[in-house]
Amino acid sequence: MLYWGCDGIPFFYEICSQILNESRNVDFLLLLGIIALIGALHNHAHYSMEMDADSYVRQWCRSSAENKKICISYGSSYD
């Protein structure tokens, strides 16, 4: 038995241990953490891009005749 201070185990420690002992809660927290990580990486990628996504696609479509055909087949009219 852990004893911290005069009153024994703190109240928040008991609550946290009860929450984390449920496997569905741990699964939910892991899923939430993975989603937060993906969101952070996604935002970082957008923040560090030198040009916006539309400009990147337009540049790719203009780079060769084959790419232009692909873009037209998807319904875009990039010059």
N, C-alpha and C positions, 0 to 999 in steps of 0.2 A: 504494500500500500504506500502510495506516495503522499507525503505530507509537506505542503508548502506553507510556511507561515504558521500562525496559530490556529487557523480555521480549517486546515486540511486542504484538499484539492479545490482549486478555484472553480467557481460555478461555470465559467465559460469553458473550462477544460472538460467538464462533464457533458455539457451540451455538444461540443465539437466531437467528442468521442462517440456520442450516441448517433450523431448525424453521419459520421464517417463509417460507422459499423454497418450501415445499410448499403448493400452493394449497388442498388439503383441510384442512390445519391452519389456514390463515387463515380458511377458511369456517367451520370449527368454532369458532374464537375469536370470529368475528363473531356466529354464532348464540348462543353462550354469553353474549356481551355484550348482545345484544338481549333474551334471556330474563331476564337479570339486571336490565336496565332496566325491562322490563315488570313484573317482580316488585316492584321498588322503588317504581314508580309505583302499583301496586295496593295495596301495604302503606301507602303514604302516604295514598292515598284513604281507606282504612279507618281510619287513625289520625286523620285530620282530619274524619271524619264526626261530626255532632252526635248522631246516633242510630244504632243498629245497623240492619242491613239488614232484619231482620224487622219492626221497628217502622216503617221507611220504607214497606214494602209494605202493612202493615196500615193505615197512615194513608192511603195512596193508595186502597186498596180501600174505605175508609169515606168518601172524599171525595165520591163521587157514586153515584147508583143505577146508572149505566152501568158504572162501574168495578167495583161490587159484582157485577154480572152477569158481567163478564169474570173476576173472581176465582173466582166459583162455578163457571164453566164449566171452569176449570183444576183444579177439585177442592178448592179451599180453602174453609174455612168461617169466614172472617173476618167478624166482626159488623159 
